[in-house]
Amino acid sequence: MHIYIDGYNLIRQSVDLRRFERQSLEAGRKALIGWLADYRRRRGHDITVVFDGWKDGSPIEERDYSEGIHIIYSPRGVKADDVLKRIVASTDEDILVVSSDREIASYAHRRGKAALSSLEFESIVN
């Protein structure tokens, strides 16, 4: 299974991760990636985190890879939600979408994909 995560949504829903974001956006992202990397080592799932770049991001979509986690930064003017929807619509892969955004979860379910809220996912991982 491949897990796709709405990165800032998860950080901001999590009491543990939110405190890192209060230091800086980068600290929040690093804490999330480290936490997910530990989960990936235990469970072996492919994980991709999508971060919003729509306000201050690059003009093009950027990708990175850290600690076994795939990272996508949406381009300026494009929300992470739109990237997640594009991925859901374009794959036949067995995926799980993690976001507390009801629109994203509903979109995934309508296309036969699994979805969990950020807090549900955090509870399972912990």
N, C-alpha and C positions, 0 to 999 in steps of 0.2 A: 504494500500500500504506500502511496505517496501522499504526504500530508502537506497541504498548502495553508500558510498562516498569514492572516492580516496582522502584520508585525506591531504597528503602533496600537492597534485595537487591543491586542493581548497585553502589551506592556501597560497600557492605561487601565485595564480591567484588573490587573494583578496587584495586590497590595505589596508583594515582595519585589516585583520588577519596577513598579511605579516609583519607588524611592530612588532607584538608580537614575531614572529619567529626570528626576528633580535636580540632579547634579548636572546633567547635560543629555541631549538627545543621543550622543554617541555612547555615553555610559549606559543608557537604557538599552540601546541596540546590542552592545557588547554583553550585557548581562543576559539578555534574551538568547543570544546565540550560544553563549556558554551553557545555559540551562538546557537548551534544545540539543546541544551536542552531547551532553551527558545522557539525555533520554535516548538519542539516536544510538549511542554505544550500547545501551541496555536492550533496545528493541529492534534495531536494525532498519527502521523505516527510512525511506528517502524523505527529506524535509526541505521545503522551499519556503522562505519567508519573503513576503512582499511588503515593502515600505513605501509610503507616500513620498513622492518627490514633486507633487503637483504645484506647490507654492514656490519652493526655492531650489528645485532639483535641476538636473542637467536637461538640456533640450532633447536628449535621446534617452531611451531606457537603458539603464546600466545593470550589469550582472556582476556578481562576486561569488566567491566560495570561501568559506571560513569554517574550520573545525568540522568539516563534513556536511555543512549546511549550505544549501544554495540560497543566494540572496538576489532579489530583484528590487531595484529602485525604479518606481514609475517615473516617466519623464515629466518635466514641468507641464502643468496643464492637464495631467491625467492622474486620477486618484488610484490608489491601490485597489479599491473596489472594482474599478474597471478592468484592471489587469487580472484580478482573480476571476471575474466573469469571463474574460477572453479565454483564460486557461480552461475553465470548466466547460465552456462551449466547444473547445477545440480538441479535447482528449477523450479517448475511449478507456483510458487507464482507470484503475480502481483508485479513487482518491477520497480524501477527507479534507473538507474545508473548515478551517477554524476561524470564526469571527463572531462577535456578538451583534454584528449588524444584521438585523432580521432580513433585509433585502438580499444580502449575499447568501444567507442560509436558505432562504426561500428559492432563490435562483438555482442554487446547487441541487436542492431537493427536486425541483421541477425537471431537472436534467438527469435524475437518477443517481446523484452523487450524495454521499454522506456529509453531514455538517454538524459541528458542535459549537456551542458558545465558547468564548475564551475561558470563562470560569469553569465550565465543564471539563474542557481539555486540561486546564491547570490542575484540577482535582484528580484527574486520571493519572497525569504525569507524576504528581507528588505522591 
